[in-house]
Amino acid sequence: MNEANSVEALLEEARLVAAMPPPEERLRLREAAGFSRAHFAATVGVGRQTIANWETGVSDPTPPARYPYLRILKGLAEIYPAPPAPAAPPAPPANSEEIAALYTGTPTMPPQLPGPVPAALAGLETLRGPDGRAIEGDPGPCVRCGVETTYQSTDGRPLHSGALCQPITPAPPTRGLEATAPAPAVPAPTPAVPAPAPAAPDPAVVSPVAARVPTRPQRRSKSAERAEADLMGLIRGAVEHEAERAGGDEDATLKALIGRAIPDVMHLFNETRATARYEYTAYPALPDILHKPSKKDPDQIWEARPAYNNPAYSMRAPERDIKVTALDVNAAYLSALKVWLPIGKLEHSTGMDGVGPKRSGVHLITPAEWAHPHLPDPLGDRDTPGALWITDATLRLLLRLSGPKWALTEAPTVHESWTSGATENFLDALRKLLVAARSEAIAAGDRLTLEYVKAMYSKFVSTMGESVHNREMVRPDWMHLIHSQAYALHCGRAYKAHQAGLDIVALKHTDELHVTGDWRQVFTEGRGVSELKVKQGDGKTAGEYLVGKVGG
């Protein structure tokens, strides 16, 4: 009997192996069912990366996990049969005007309402990176079924991946659009330590794509809250452990915490990625432009770091009677973790072909002239004319400033690019965790935790490139993008202040903004990540001083 059972089991496995679906079908079935790779991995007893390898064709399932994996796929194939062969996807934007319209928030097509699927939508495909994985973006109502999704179609509209679309039935004429509208989201429960309330969106730095998508309250599951609470416990536990080891010596404790900041933040990063829907490559093949020519040579990517002083003001003017306030930006690099990051393999393109609101990377451009000496140049203090390599974060800022809302400059000329499909939310879970830990430390007056968190996010950014201090990740493209995003956000604050009637006296680094006038009418004062405070130094108020007008 046992022998017969063994033979039958072996034959059953052979039947399943003979019907093994190809890697792309394995991916489709999992996404159709809405399962994460972590869920699959836990069920069949392998790691998440193993599931990723099976879905991308890097490897094929092997015993003992192969049998349960194949049984799952067989069952899902019965529930979610393969859709008919799709028609050719719509052509991408054909010229720079159409692409610029996407960046500046001008729709190039009317929004689609939920309802029966028109023939024009039947052939749409989900946007996927070069590795075949679906790419996520900002949430919006699916053009096929109206239910909110973070996946996008190849032409940039929200579209469910695989067979996740809800069945669409024509509504009775008397019920109107309410019958097909998605149910309102349940507001998230109040966290134990609330993060500071965000300031009003800055029109110079808000994502133009996000601006077109209706904002909705975000649902947070109890498991997500428990996961964040567990990670917050790891942060508190590290501080308590080092304080105990140092016998209460605060300086020694802080030194130990800063020393372990890199491995600790990488652990938090991996934990916040545990339930992610897509994978990333820690050691990708990158183009030469993203590698330093040598250790002594500078990076080839221009990050547009601000170093601006308004020529109309001077400390040496005969009459120094204009009061200037030096403002300090809180946690600039922490805010910059919300940036469009390339997830797939970087691909080379020429002209505007590699530019799009759902793509990111680096671009070779020739910038237009900046003719506003009273405002900081979005490209920083660069003196050398001609073409230069910039990141997508800088290009997005230039395209916004060249749009009809600002009209401060002409659009740059894009010569070539290295880009891939991208997401703005890749580091968002880590960012929110560190923001919550920072807020808790400020509320408790806990200097140790505050400095520990600062060391984690600053070292995370500075060592994710080619660094001997962090061997877990080599992503110089991400490092340049985060740096550039911090500088772009900083320039955005200056333009916002100028629009409100303040004069910009200086803009430096990522966190220093000098203005005249009542700045509290423009910015919220405080220590939160969306707030500004008067700069302090040497125990005295160093944030207020007098200057004079030059030549007037």
Secondary structure by P-SEA (a helix, b strand, c coil): caaaaaaaaaaaaaaaaaacccaaaaaaaaaaacccaaaaaaaacccaaaaaaaaaccccccccaaaaaaaaaaaaaaaccccccccccccccccaaaaaaaaaccccccccccccccccccccccccccccbbbbccccccccccccccccccccccccccccccccccccccccccccccccccccccccccccccccccccccccccccccccbbbbcaaaaaaaaaaaaaaaaaaaaaaaaacccaaaaaaaaaaaaaaaaaaaaaaaaccccbbbbccccccccccccccccccccccccccccccccccccccccbbbbbbbbcccccccccccccccccccccccccccccbbbbbbccccccccccccccccccccccbbbbcaaaaaaaaaaaccccccccbbbbccccccccccccaaaaaaaaaaaaaaaaaaccaaaaaaaaaaaaaaaacccccccccccccaaaaaaaaaaaaaaaaaaaaaaaaacccccccccccbbbbcccccccccccccccccccccccccccccbbbbbccc
